[in-house]
Amino acid sequence: MKIAVPDLISNSYFPAAAAVELGFFKQEGLDVELELIFPVDKCYAALRDGAIDFVGGSAHAALAAFPEWRGVKLLCAQAQGMYWFLVMHADLGAKRGDVSVVKGRSIGAAPWVEMGLRRLLIEASIDPARDGVTIAPVPGAVGASVNFGLTAARALEERKIDGFWANGMGTEVAVRRGVGTVVLDARRGDGPKAAFDYTFASIAATDALIARAPDAAERAVRAIVNTQRALKRDVSLATQVGERLFPADQAGLIAELIRRDLPYYDAAIAPKTVIAMNRFAQDLGLLAQPVPYESVVATNLRALW
């Protein structure tokens, strides 16, 4: 079986990667390979087309390939909350929480990821068109094997963009190199309160797989839950995974990033989270009307969370 993630050298989808590398899928009797497919809408397209079996990506982006949530279910969460950061070039002198710094600036963001930023700006009374905010793909972020956060950090350093909306690894690299300043971290309370529940990192599978192999879906959830628990017990396991998958510099950073994320490691998907995410999707025109919780989440797996 295969599980695809849209960013690999990252903390965003680390439970999925760690479940493969630490052997938790194998412990559940699943032989799962990890595959990087960028951007996230292509992950879900591959899921729809049967090229992969699971997606470990942003939950709302399932709508890219499964309109109105038809044909797909979220099995569990990898972590709670929207997990991207707004980082601006250090030369701009941006202050934490001052989202107005984006006015007149170019912000790099991945497809579907950028939707979270657009909605956040609107809630902060910033109109990208009126206020001259350019939100576009990062120069050089092309091809299915792109690691977006690192590409964004490099583009910021080279002043190809004024800021980026990307993952914690890209953020950490930019800050440590002295070229980036964190302006917003929605997961930890920056910006509009509603932004926390715009989306989250999930594990998804098709209705067809769940019907055909319900035991595989159950085992996948147990693997993710066991991975979360193992990392909470011993965060140094993250370094072992990083050393197998990441360049040396990023392998040295990953345990600290995961330590910060551990409070959000909960596989549950609450009804209020789905309501908020679907409202976000409706606001962006991705969803025509509210969809019931049981049409979004594989509720038969809730006992495993």
Secondary structure, DSSP 4 states (H G I P E B T S, - for coil): -EEEES-SSSSTTHHHHHHHHTTHHHHTT---EEEE-SSHHHHHHHHHTTS-SEEEEEGGGGGGTSGGGTTEEEEEESSSS---EEEEEGGG---TT-GGGGTT-EEEE-TTTHHHHHHHHHHTT--TTTTT-EEEPPTT--STT--HHHHHHHHHHTTSSSEEEE-HHHHHHHHHTTSEEEEEEGGGT-S-GGGGGS--EEEEEEHHHHHH-HHHHHHHHHHHHHHHHHHHH-TTHHHHHHHHHS-HHHHTTHHHHHHHHGGG------HHHHHHHHHHHHHTTS-SS---HHHHB-GGGGGG-
